[in-house]
Amino acid sequence: MKVTEIMFSGLAAKQYAHFFNKENDTAIKIATESKEGISFVTIDFSDTPIDLALSFMYKIGELQEGLRTDKELLLPIGQYPLPPKEDVL
């Protein structure tokens, strides 16, 4: 299953996906695209169980709202490290 959403920060979505994949042994992939200054994020859940996919979407929504409110583009690096370069699309 793939979902495309408008998000405040595509890079933060990649940070959280990397964190979530490591914590839950999942393979969620994130692709970002900017159109006319708007950040679109495509999330590919592939074979992720629905309960984990829903948990991911709920938390990423919370995190994106916090980033938007605080006008930040990255999650705290200590808690959510950037993924290795080969994982970044």
Secondary structure by P-SEA (a helix, b strand, c coil): cbbbbbcccaaaaaaaaaaaaaacccbbbbbbbbcccbbbbbbbbccccaaaaaaaaaaaaaaaaaaaaaccccccccccccccccccc
